[in-house]
């Protein structure tokens, strides 16, 4: 997939060029593990395929982002708002953590955003709802950030169970794991 002109122009307006790993994720056909240093554009790389897919519009939940830290979901929401707003992309991004209001949580169950940012615990709740098949039926991508922090832990097991449930609801989804530091990349993959 070639980076569309809107995205090329957005990078150029900032004096940036897409990193090779950002472009590589646009081409990736299956599950991917991306290890890149902090500040290396890995979060944008994880979301770039979704942003390109959704640039022409879309309904329903397309991408689920899972972070071990709810504070990170708020940071990612702010970081994604900039390119989405600056490029005028018709993408709705929301978070779902323990701090999300009950009103917003109820609305998300019937009208999910295009991109939902969440934690392993909230994912467990979301996949347990009777509406889960409807919520996740259009899911295309799952992005797991700081995947090294979840590996070989109870929260990692919980996350993998949630992803297994998601794969049963949306069999064609692809998963991207993001990390800055990994001692054993092959083992984590």
Secondary structure as UniProt FT lines:
FT   HELIX           5..13
FT   TURN            14..15
FT   HELIX           20..27
FT   STRAND          32..35
FT   TURN            38..39
FT   HELIX           42..54
FT   TURN            55..56
FT   STRAND          63..66
FT   HELIX           70..87
FT   STRAND          93..96
FT   TURN            98..99
FT   HELIX           102..110
FT   STRAND          115..118
FT   HELIX           120..128
FT   TURN            130..131
FT   HELIX           132..136
FT   TURN            137..138
FT   STRAND          141..144
FT   TURN            145..146
FT   HELIX           147..150
FT   TURN            151..152
FT   HELIX           154..169
FT   TURN            171..172
FT   STRAND          174..179
FT   HELIX           185..188
//
